[in-house]
């Protein structure tokens, strides 16, 4: 496995498989053009490695040039193909063979055909190292194909994800596991925030802390922030409807996330039902709720020590700390019963080294990870 930006990719094609495909294409084209001097036109940026290896394998005289087009942003095609480097000047009356790294929907190919349609080339053919036949619209013939592949997002051997991965000798495909949505519980001092930070990196999850979301909305004076502040200023509790709307915004701002860790929400059974209803509207669900369990005396000692460094008054008074524990127990008890009925409540020992606790949490989470 490799990680590029926030995505994980798994091996798909080895260096040997790619080399064999390139050699096969070079042999086929050489057989057709051995008595001619074709111009090979590589499509940048993706085809630079393919063109280089192809030319090494091609045994007869030839010329090479490049065009540059772009239609991808991140994982998806924008649908708009830009011409960044135009066709070469010396192609009139010549045999031209386009060398593409991959053909999928055919949008780029259509633009290529358009680019060359106004020229007086003798013959115009398309050669693509990779070909996604299941999504190609079939408008134009593809004359030479190295490997037919499924419609998976791939990187390596010239292909990129947000400009990373082009230099890889092998080809990797996006590791599309199922979405994981977690609710993380824990008494103050149980290390919930620390573990959420580790888990979000390990599983490519988005950590949504209710406290952080409230602070962001009120600091930035959003409509929801103003609404929440109006309740707080009156001394009232912020209604669940406002909180869930803030969470909706956070989820919708992160469409590429492989899932979410909800921290600080839900706190009541009504909130849990609201979260379930929202996720269901997005064809999602809470997969697991995990409580970090720890002995109260251990947590009290930990918080008192933390209070010396942070200066937080609520971490410097043992009575206040134990009152917070009582409040947590009262609120979590009905939530435990709610998620227990769904078979989604899990308890994990929250005492130990950070890595040890992460491993315990991962043992639970890994039950829900499906590698395709």
C-alpha positions in Angstrom: 0.0 0.0 0.0 1.1 3.6 -0.6 -0.5 6.9 0.5 -0.7 9.9 -1.7 -2.1 13.0 -0.1 -5.2 11.7 1.8 -5.8 8.6 -0.4 -4.5 5.0 0.0 -3.6 3.0 -3.2 -2.9 -0.7 -3.5 -0.7 -2.5 -6.1 -2.4 -3.2 -9.5 0.1 -3.7 -12.3 3.7 -4.7 -11.8 6.7 -3.2 -13.7 7.0 -6.4 -15.6 3.4 -6.4 -16.8 3.7 -2.8 -17.9 6.9 -3.5 -19.8 5.4 -6.5 -21.6 2.4 -4.4 -22.7 4.7 -1.6 -24.0 6.9 -4.1 -25.9 3.8 -5.7 -27.4 2.5 -2.3 -28.7 5.9 -1.4 -30.1 6.1 -4.7 -32.0 2.6 -4.3 -33.4 3.2 -0.8 -34.6 6.6 -1.6 -35.9 5.1 -4.4 -38.0 2.7 -1.8 -39.6 5.2 1.0 -40.0 8.5 -0.6 -40.7 8.8 0.9 -44.1 7.7 4.4 -43.0 8.9 7.1 -40.6 6.0 7.9 -38.4 5.7 10.8 -35.9 4.7 9.6 -32.5 2.9 12.3 -30.5 2.9 11.8 -26.7 0.1 13.2 -24.6 1.5 15.1 -21.6 1.8 14.9 -18.7 0.7 11.3 -18.1 2.3 9.6 -21.1 5.9 10.7 -20.6 7.1 7.4 -19.1 5.1 5.4 -21.7 6.6 7.4 -24.6 10.1 7.0 -23.3 9.9 3.2 -22.9 8.0 2.8 -26.1 10.6 4.6 -28.1 13.3 2.5 -26.6 11.4 -0.6 -27.8 10.6 0.7 -31.2 13.2 -0.6 -33.6 12.8 1.6 -36.7 13.3 5.3 -37.6 10.7 7.6 -36.2 10.1 11.1 -34.8 8.6 12.3 -31.6 6.6 15.3 -30.4 4.1 16.1 -27.7 0.7 17.7 -27.0 -0.6 18.6 -23.6 -4.2 18.3 -22.5 -5.9 18.3 -19.1 -9.3 17.2 -17.9 -8.7 15.8 -14.4 -8.9 17.4 -11.0 -8.1 15.1 -8.1 -10.0 11.8 -8.6 -12.5 13.0 -11.2 -12.7 14.4 -14.6 -13.8 18.0 -14.8 -15.5 17.3 -18.2 -13.7 20.2 -19.7 -10.5 19.4 -21.7 -8.0 22.2 -21.9 -5.3 22.4 -24.6 -2.1 23.4 -23.0 0.4 22.5 -25.8 -0.8 22.5 -29.4 0.0 20.0 -32.2 3.5 20.1 -33.8 4.1 22.0 -37.1 5.8 19.4 -39.2 3.0 16.8 -39.6 1.5 17.6 -43.0 1.5 14.5 -45.2 2.9 12.4 -42.3 1.8 9.3 -40.5 0.9 10.4 -37.0 0.3 8.0 -34.1 -0.9 9.4 -30.8 0.6 7.8 -27.7 -1.9 8.0 -24.8 -1.4 6.8 -21.3 -5.0 5.9 -20.6 -8.3 6.3 -22.5 -11.4 6.2 -20.3 -14.5 8.3 -21.1 -13.1 9.5 -24.5 -13.3 13.2 -23.8 -9.6 13.7 -24.2 -9.5 11.5 -27.2 -12.3 13.6 -28.8 -10.3 16.8 -28.2 -7.2 15.1 -29.8 -9.2 14.1 -32.9 -10.5 17.7 -33.0 -6.9 19.1 -32.8 -5.7 17.0 -35.7 -8.8 17.2 -37.8 -7.7 20.6 -39.1 -4.3 19.3 -40.2 -3.3 17.5 -43.5 -1.8 14.4 -42.0 -1.5 11.4 -44.2 -2.7 8.9 -41.6 -3.8 9.4 -38.0 -4.0 6.5 -35.4 -4.5 6.2 -31.7 -2.4 4.0 -29.4 -3.3 3.8 -25.6 -1.3 1.9 -23.0 -4.3 1.5 -20.8 -7.9 1.3 -21.9 -11.1 1.4 -19.8 -13.5 -0.1 -22.2 -16.5 -0.2 -19.9 -16.8 3.6 -19.8 -15.5 4.5 -23.3 -18.2 6.0 -25.5 -16.8 4.2 -28.6 -17.0 7.3 -30.8 -13.5 6.8 -32.3 -11.5 3.7 -33.1 -8.5 2.9 -30.9 -6.0 1.2 -33.1 -3.5 -0.2 -30.5 -4.1 -1.1 -26.9 -1.6 -2.3 -24.3 -3.8 -3.4 -21.5 -7.6 -3.3 -21.1 -8.3 -2.4 -17.4 -11.4 -1.9 -15.2 -12.7 1.6 -14.4 -10.6 2.1 -11.3 -8.7 5.3 -10.5 -5.0 4.5 -11.0 -1.7 6.2 -10.4 1.9 5.5 -11.3 3.9 5.1 -14.5 3.1 8.7 -15.4 -0.4 8.9 -13.9 -1.0 11.0 -10.9 -3.2 11.9 -8.0 -2.9 15.7 -7.5 0.5 15.5 -9.2 1.9 12.7 -6.9 2.7 9.2 -8.1 3.9 9.9 -11.6 7.4 8.6 -10.9 6.3 5.2 -9.6 7.4 2.3 -11.8 4.3 0.2 -11.0 0.7 1.1 -11.3 -1.5 1.3 -8.2 -5.3 1.6 -7.9 -7.4 3.5 -5.4 -8.1 1.3 -2.3 -11.8 1.8 -2.1 -12.8 0.4 1.2 -16.3 0.9 2.6 -17.1 4.1 4.5 -16.6 3.8 8.3 -18.5 6.1 10.6 -17.7 6.1 14.3 -19.0 7.7 17.5 -16.2 8.0 20.1 -17.1 8.2 23.8 -14.8 8.8 26.7 -14.8 10.5 30.1 -12.7 13.7 30.4 -9.0 12.7 30.3 -9.6 9.3 28.6 -7.6 10.4 25.6 -10.5 10.6 23.2 -9.1 13.6 21.3 -5.6 12.0 21.0 -7.0 8.7 19.7 -9.3 10.5 17.3 -6.3 12.3 15.8 -4.5 9.0 15.3 -7.5 7.1 13.9 -8.4 9.9 11.4 -4.9 9.5 9.8 -4.9 5.7 9.9 -8.3 5.3 8.3 -8.6 8.6 6.3 -11.5 9.7 8.5 -12.7 13.2 9.2 -12.8 14.0 12.9 -15.8 16.1 13.7 -15.7 17.6 17.2 -18.9 19.2 18.2 -17.0 21.8 20.3 -14.7 22.7 17.4 -17.7 23.0 15.0 -19.5 25.3 17.4 -16.4 27.5 17.9 -15.8 27.7 14.2 -19.4 28.7 13.4 -19.5 31.3 16.1 -16.1 32.7 15.4 -16.8 33.0 11.7 -20.3 34.5 12.3 -22.1 31.9 10.1 -25.9 31.9 10.1 -25.8 28.7 12.3 -23.2 30.3 14.5 -25.4 33.4 15.0 -28.3 31.2 15.8 -26.4 29.1 18.3 -25.0 32.2 20.0 -28.5 33.7 20.3 -29.5 30.6 22.5 -26.3 30.7 24.5 -26.6 34.4 25.2 -30.1 33.8 26.6 -28.7 31.0 28.8 -30.7 28.4 26.9 -29.4 25.1 25.5 -28.7 25.0 21.7 -31.5 22.9 20.1 -30.5 19.6 18.6 -31.7 20.8 15.2 -29.1 23.5 15.1 -26.3 21.1 16.2 -27.3 18.5 13.6 -27.4 21.2 10.9 -23.8 22.2 11.8 -22.8 18.5 11.5 -24.5 18.2 8.2 -22.4 21.1 6.9 -19.2 19.4 8.1 -20.1 16.1 6.4 -21.1 17.7 3.2 -17.8 19.8 3.1 -15.8 16.5 3.1 -17.2 14.4 0.2 -13.8 12.6 -0.2 -13.6 11.4 3.4 -13.6 7.6 3.9 -15.8 8.2 6.9 -16.3 10.3 10.0 -15.4 10.2 13.7 -18.2 12.0 15.7 -16.8 13.4 18.9 -19.1 15.1 21.5 -22.3 14.2 19.6 -24.6 12.5 20.2 -25.1 13.2 23.9 -28.7 12.1 24.2 -30.9 9.4 22.7 -32.8 12.1 20.7 -29.5 13.3 19.2 -28.5 9.7 18.4 -31.8 9.3 16.5 -31.3 12.6 14.7 -27.8 11.5 13.7 -29.1 8.1 12.4 -31.8 9.9 10.4 -29.3 12.3 8.8 -26.8 9.6 7.9 -29.6 7.4 6.5 -30.5 10.3 4.2 -27.0 10.1 2.8 -27.0 6.3 2.5 -24.6 6.2 5.5 -24.8 4.8 9.0 -23.0 4.7 12.3 -20.9 1.6 12.1 -19.7 1.5 15.7 -19.8 3.5 18.9 -16.6 3.0 21.0 -16.3 4.0 24.6 -12.8 4.5 26.0 -13.1 3.1 29.5 -10.8 4.0 32.4 -10.8 3.9 36.2 -12.0 7.2 37.7 -9.1 7.5 40.1 -6.6 7.2 37.2 -8.4 9.8 35.2 -8.6 12.2 38.1 -4.8 12.0 38.6 -4.3 12.5 34.9 -6.6 15.5 34.7 -5.1 17.1 37.8 -1.6 16.8 36.2 -3.0 18.2 33.0 -4.5 21.1 34.9 -1.1 22.1 36.2 0.1 22.7 32.6 -3.1 23.9 30.9 -4.3 26.2 33.7 -7.8 25.0 33.1 -9.8 25.5 36.3 -12.1 22.5 35.6 -9.0 20.3 35.6 -7.7 21.6 39.0 -10.6 20.7 41.3 -11.2 17.0 42.0 -14.8 17.6 43.0 -15.5 19.4 39.7 -13.8 16.5 37.8 -15.9 13.9 39.5 -19.0 15.9 38.9 -18.1 15.8 35.2 -17.7 12.1 35.4 -21.2 11.8 37.0 -22.7 13.9 34.2 -20.9 11.7 31.6 -22.2 8.5 33.2 -25.8 9.8 33.3 -25.7 10.9 29.6 -23.8 7.8 28.3 -26.0 5.2 30.0 -29.1 5.7 27.7 -26.8 6.0 24.7 -25.1 2.7 25.6 -28.5 1.1 25.7 -29.5 2.7 22.4 -26.5 1.5 20.5 -26.4 -1.8 22.3 -29.8 -2.6 20.8 -28.2 -2.1 17.4 -25.2 -4.2 18.2 -22.9 -1.2 17.8 -21.6 -0.4 21.2 -18.1 -1.4 22.1 -15.9 -0.8 25.1 -12.1 -0.5 24.9 -9.6 -0.2 27.7 -8.4 3.4 27.6 -5.4 2.9 30.0 -1.9 2.3 28.6 0.4 3.7 26.0 -1.1 5.6 23.1 -0.1 3.0 20.5 -1.5 0.2 22.7 -4.9 1.9 22.9 -4.9 2.6 19.2 -4.3 -1.1 18.6 -7.3 -2.0 20.7 -9.5 0.5 18.9 -8.3 -0.7 15.6 -9.3 -4.3 16.5 -12.8 -3.0 16.7 -12.7 -0.8 13.6 -11.1 -3.4 11.4 -14.2 -5.5 11.7 -15.9 -2.9 9.5 -13.2 -2.4 7.0 -13.8 -4.1 3.6 -10.9 -4.0 1.2 -12.1 -4.4 -2.4 
